[in-house]
Structure formats: structure tokens, C-alpha cells
């Protein structure tokens, strides 16, 4: 996935959200639609993190960055404070780089 694709998807997501505010003024969207719209920005952020982690140019690369992101994701999932998530991700990345 290229940066153009990520950018177009981000602009499209917010454009749909903005259009909905004007087009559906008389009839509010259903709760399912609102929930789907609320989930778009985190999904796009997740896609951006994955692209930055495993893509180098036109190639997929699995290296220490992926281990750090996975460790940080696990710490965030366990509801660790943000500073702890950063420290865990950095420590795991540094440890894997030191071993290789």
C-alpha cells in the first residue's frame, strides 16, 4: 500500500463523515452507521502504523521494529500507561536489534 492510498482513504473517510453531516440533517444516521464511522479513524491509524513498521520502499521487511510494535501493542491492550507502552516498545526493539 502506498502513501497515496493511505492519504486517499483518510480524506475519503473524513469526507464521508462531513457529507453525512450536511446530507442527513433531516434524518440522523442509524446507530450502526455512527459506530462504523467512529471506527474508521482508528482503523486508518492502525493501517498507517503497519505500513510504517513493515514496509521499506516496495518491500516488506520483518525486523526489530515489528517486535517493538507488537510488544507495545500488547502493553496497550493490557491497559498500561502510555509511557510504559513507549518504554516497552523501545526496550523490545533495542533488545532484538542487540541480539541480531
C-alpha positions as CSV (number, residue, x, y, z in Angstrom):
1,X,0.0,0.0,0.0
2,X,1.4,3.4,-0.9
3,X,1.1,6.7,0.8
4,X,-1.3,7.9,-1.8
5,X,-3.7,5.1,-0.9
6,X,-3.5,5.8,2.8
7,X,-4.0,9.6,2.1
8,X,-7.0,9.0,-0.2
9,X,-8.6,6.6,2.3
10,X,-8.1,9.2,5.1
11,X,-9.5,12.0,3.1
12,X,-12.4,9.8,1.9
13,X,-13.2,8.7,5.5
14,X,-13.5,12.3,6.7
15,X,-15.2,13.4,3.5
16,X,-17.9,10.8,4.0
17,X,-18.3,12.0,7.6
18,X,-18.6,15.6,6.6
19,X,-21.0,14.8,3.8
20,X,-23.2,12.9,6.3
21,X,-23.5,16.0,8.5
22,X,-25.0,18.0,5.6
23,X,-26.9,15.4,3.7
24,X,-28.6,13.7,6.6
25,X,-29.5,16.8,8.5
26,X,-33.2,16.0,8.5
27,X,-32.7,12.3,9.3
28,X,-30.0,11.3,11.7
29,X,-27.9,8.2,10.7
30,X,-28.6,4.9,12.4
31,X,-26.5,3.8,15.4
32,X,-24.8,1.2,13.2
33,X,-23.6,3.8,10.8
34,X,-22.4,6.1,13.6
35,X,-20.5,3.2,15.1
36,X,-18.9,2.4,11.7
37,X,-17.9,6.0,11.3
38,X,-16.3,6.1,14.8
39,X,-14.2,3.0,13.9
40,X,-12.7,4.5,10.7
41,X,-10.0,6.8,12.2
42,X,-8.5,4.1,14.5
43,X,-8.5,1.6,11.6
44,X,-6.7,4.1,9.4
45,X,-4.2,4.8,12.1
46,X,-3.6,1.1,12.6
47,X,-3.0,0.7,8.8
48,X,-0.6,3.6,8.9
49,X,1.3,2.0,11.8
50,X,1.6,-1.3,9.9
51,X,2.8,0.4,6.7
52,X,5.4,2.3,8.6
53,X,6.5,-0.8,10.5
54,X,6.9,-3.4,7.9
55,X,7.3,-1.5,4.6
56,X,10.6,-0.2,3.3
57,X,10.1,1.2,-0.2
58,X,8.5,-1.5,-2.3
59,X,9.4,-4.4,0.1
60,X,8.0,-5.9,3.2
61,X,10.6,-6.1,6.0
62,X,10.2,-8.1,9.2
63,X,12.8,-6.8,11.7
64,X,13.1,-5.4,15.2
65,X,10.5,-2.7,14.6
66,X,7.8,-5.3,14.3
67,X,8.7,-6.9,17.6
68,X,8.6,-3.5,19.3
69,X,5.2,-2.6,17.8
70,X,3.8,-6.0,18.9
71,X,5.2,-5.6,22.4
72,X,3.9,-2.0,22.6
73,X,0.5,-3.2,21.3
74,X,0.4,-5.9,23.9
75,X,1.2,-3.4,26.7
76,X,-1.5,-1.1,25.4
77,X,-4.0,-3.9,25.2
78,X,-3.2,-4.7,28.9
79,X,-4.1,-1.0,29.6
80,X,-0.6,0.0,30.6
81,X,0.1,3.8,30.8
82,X,1.3,5.4,27.6
83,X,4.8,6.0,29.0
84,X,5.1,2.3,29.8
85,X,3.9,1.4,26.4
86,X,6.6,3.5,24.8
87,X,9.3,2.2,27.1
88,X,8.3,-1.5,26.5
89,X,8.2,-0.9,22.7
90,X,11.6,0.8,22.7
91,X,13.2,-1.8,25.0
92,X,12.0,-4.7,23.0
93,X,13.1,-3.1,19.7
94,X,16.5,-2.3,21.2
95,X,16.8,-5.9,22.6
96,X,16.0,-7.5,19.3
97,X,18.5,-5.2,17.5
98,X,21.2,-6.1,20.0
99,X,20.6,-9.8,19.5
100,X,20.8,-9.6,15.7
